[in-house]
Amino acid sequence: MIKLAARLALPDWIRQEIDAHPICPGDEAKVALAIRLSALNVERGTGGPFGAAVFDADDRLVSVGVNRVVPEASSIAHAEMMAYLTAQASTGRNRLNEGFPGIVLATSSQPCCMCYGATFWAGIDTLLIGASATDVMELTEFDEGPLPADWRGELRARGIAVREGIERQAARDVLAAYSRVGGGNY
């Protein structure tokens, strides 16, 4: 029989650990939250070392995401995709910035090729990145996939500002910790 529905879920610990309505002024605070999510995901054994958070133009948290690929048995359950999915569900908008400019995605690590592509259509105005794809591939066994040579320019051409290397060492530390505990198991 063909399944007509699928469901993806974030781990329950997010309700206890993350304030549902924080205001995070500044790029560093936003990326720090994404990195905290990634670290907690590794510590709790609920997924891979990636976290993401969507913010509105007033620096208010809209949604969060963590990597849930193995627990959810879904290759699309990356942190960014989970953050987009939950933001879209809570706002009722498939393009988050439609009528609401200033949407920010903060991510613990540079988006892979899938999440990069989804960023175009999710309605993101600013992308904040902690660790680079090179960091991810150096410190873990993840393959981030092919990106255009000028991936930054492609985002900018679509009106998406890109800021990289924010809290990079903290993000790298989570990736290294994941590898030390046997990364790849989740």
N, C-alpha and C positions, 0 to 999 in steps of 0.2 A: 504494500500500500504506500502511496506517495504521501509524505507529510505535508500538510498545508500551512503549518506554522512552526516557528522556532523561537526560542527565548534565550536571551543571554542575561546574566546577572552579575552584579558586582558582589564581592564578599561582604558579609554582614558586619565585619569589624569597622567598615567605613562609617557607619552610623555612630559608633562610639568614639572613634578617633578624630573625625573631621567635623568641625563646626559647620553646620548646614548653611549659614549665612555670613561667612566672614567677608570682610573687606580687606583686600590685599593691595595696598598702594605700592606701586613700583614694580619693575620687572623682576628684581631679585626675590621679592616676597612671593610673587606668583610662581616662579620656577622653584623656589624652595618648597612650596606646597607640593608641586608635582614630584620633586625628589623625595619628599617625606612619604608620599604615597608609594613610590617605587620601593623604598626601603622597608616600609611596613609590609608590602606585598611579599617581599623576600623573607622577612623575619617570620611572618605568619604562615609561610608555605602555601600561599594561595595563588601563586602565579609568578611570572617572570619579572625582571628588574626594571619595569617601565611604569611610569605614572604620568598622567596628564590632567589638566584642569582648564575649563572654559570659564572666562570672565566676561562680564558686560562692560560697557563704556564707563561705568561708575566704579569699577574695580571690585564688583560683587561677584562672588562665586555663583556660577550657573550650574555647573556639573563637574564631576570628576570621573576618571577612568583609570584602571590598572590593567595590566596584561592578564588575560584569563584564557589564553589559547588552550592549554592542556586541560585545566579543570572543566572548561566548557566544551571541549572537543570541537573547537571551531577556529579555523585559521584566521578568521577576521576579528577575533576578540583581542585585538591589540589595544593598548591603553588609549591612544588617540581615538580609535574607532568607538570604544566604549564611552569615552567622554562625549563624542559627537552624538552617539545613539541616545544617551541619557539626556543631553541638552535638548536634542530635537524632540524627545518625548515630553520633556517638562515644558517646553515653550510652544509646542505644536507647529514649529517651523522647520522645514527641511533646509532652508538657507537661514542660518541663525542671524545674519546681519540684515536680512530683508526688513526694512523699516526700523532697524535697530543697529545703526552703525557703531563701530568701535569694539567688535567682538575679538577677544584675545584667546589664543590657545597657548598655554604654557606646558611644555613637555620636558620630561627629565632627560630625554635623548632625542637626537635628530630623527624625524619620522622616516620610516622605511619607505620603500617605493609605493606600497599600497596606501599607507597613511598620508604620504605626500600627495598622491592623486586625490584622495578624499578631501584634503584640505581645500582644494579649488572649489568644490561643490558644497562644502559644509557651511560656507559663509563666514570665513575667518578673515579679519582685517589685519591682525598682527600675529606672528608666530614667534614665540620665545623658546629658545632651545638651550638645554644644559649641555650634556655631552654630545660629541659629534658621532657620526656614523663610523668614522675611523676608530674612535674610542670604543664603541660597541664591539666592533669586529676584532679589535686588539685584545679586549679584556674578556670576551665571551665567545661562544661558538655560534652566535647568531649571524646570519647572512642578511644584510639589509637590502639586498636587491639592487637592480640598476636604477640610477637616477640620471636625468639629463645632465650633460656636462655643465650647463649653466642653470642648475636647479633654482638657485637663488633668484636669478634674473627672470626665470619663468614665473616664479611666485610674484615678484615685484611687478611684472608686466600685467598681472591679474589684480593688482591693487593690494597685495598682501605684503606688509612690511616684515622683514626678517631680522631678528637679533639673535646672535649665537654666543656660546661660551659663557652663559650666565650661570654662576654657581657650578662651573664645569667640574672642578675637583670633587665636590660633594657628589655629583652625579657619577663620576668615574669611580668613586669609593663604593657606591652601591653596586655597580657592575662588577667590580672586583670581589666584593663580598658574595655576590651571587655565584660567581665562579668557584670561590673557596668552599661553598657549601654543596657543591656538586651541581651547579647550574645545568640546565637542560632537562632536569627532571620535571619541571613545571614551567 
